[in-house]
Structures are given as structure tokens and as C-alpha cells.
Amino acid sequence: MATADNKMSGNAGTKRRFKLWMMFIVLFMGWAAYTIFGQMQQKDATGIKLNAIQEQINASVKETEALNRQVERLNDPEYIEQLATKEQGMVKKGVQQIFSD
């Protein structure tokens, strides 16, 4: 009978350790799932910010290219003459400007 009591008390200890181990595993998996979910949300928010910044960069690049084209055209005397005529109403000597309504 003493042997049967030892086996039962040994099984009770094993069951308790197994329950504690399973509780630890469940808590760890819950923490891991919570962490992964939080990181996925943070990744999505960062992706949205990245897209917005990328759009700003693309707009800046287009604006820079347009300004570079404008600078190149401003080095052309014929283009400067056209701008002066259109925007300032300036004309060369002996030329009359025609206005239309």
C-alpha cells in the first residue's frame, strides 16, 4: 500500500508541473500573439506614412524637373523675348503690338 500512495503523490506532482508548464505556454503564446498583432498595426501605419512621403518626393522631383526646364528655356534669348512681349507688353523698336479683344 505504501507503494501505491507514493505513485499517486508522484502523479499529482507531475500533473501539477504539467498544468504549470501548460499555463506558462498559454501565457507565452498569448503574449506572442499580442506582440505580433501590435507590430502588424505599426507596420501598416508606417507603410501609410512611407507612401505619403514617397508621393511628396515624386511631386518634388516633378517640380524640380519643371524648374530645370524653365531655367534652360530662360537661357534662350528668343524665349526671353516672347516672355517680355506676352507678360510685360515690351516690343522691339519699330514694331507695333497688336491687341485683340
N, C-alpha and C positions, 0 to 999 in steps of 0.2 A: 504494500500500500504506500509506503514511503516513496517508492519509485514513481508511482502514478501521480502523487502530489507534486513531485519535482518536475515532471513532464508538463503538467498543467500550468504551474507557475512559470516555467520556461516558455511555454507557448504564449502566455499572457504578456510577458516581456517582449517577445518577438512581435506580437500583434501590435503592441503599443509603439514599438520602434517603427514598424511598418506604417502605422497611421501617422506618426510624426513625420516620417520621410515623405509620405504622400501629401501631407498638408504643406510641407516645405516645397515640394514640386509644384503643387497647385498655385501657391502664392508666387513662386518664381515665374511660372508661366503667365499668371495674371499681370505681374509687373512688366514682363517682356512684351506682352500684347499691348499694354497701356503705352509703353515707351515707343513701340513701333507705330502705333496709331498717331501719337503726338508728332513723331518725326515725319510721317507721311503728310500731315497737315502743314507742318513747317515747310516741307519740300514744295508743296503746292503753292503756298504763299510766296516762297522765294522764286518759283517759276513765273508767277504772275508779275512780280517785280522785274525779273530779268527780261520778260517780253516788253514791258513798258519802257525799260531803259534801252533795249535794242531798237524799238521804234524811234525813240529820241535820237539815237545815234544815226539811224538811217535818214531821218529828217535833216539832221545837221550835215550829213555828208552831201545830200542833195543840195542844200542851201550853199554849202561851200563850193560845189561844182558850178552852180549858177553864178556865184560871185566871181569865180575864176574866169568863167566865160565872159562876164561883163568886163572884167579887167582887161582881158585880151582884146575885146572889141574896143575898149577905150583907147587902146594904143593905135587904132586905125584912124587916121585923120578924116576919112570920108564919113565914118560913123559919128565922130565928134561934130562934124558939120551938120549932119542930119539931126542930131540931138539939139544943137543950137538953134536950128531952124524951127523944129517942131515945138520945143519946150520954151524957148526964150524969144522966138519971133525974130531972130537975127538972120540977116541975109548979106550976101556979098555986095560990094559996091556995084551999082549999075543993074542990079537985079531987083525986080519988084515981086513982092509976095502977094499971092492971090488968096483971098479969103472966100470961103463959101459958107452959106448959112445952112 
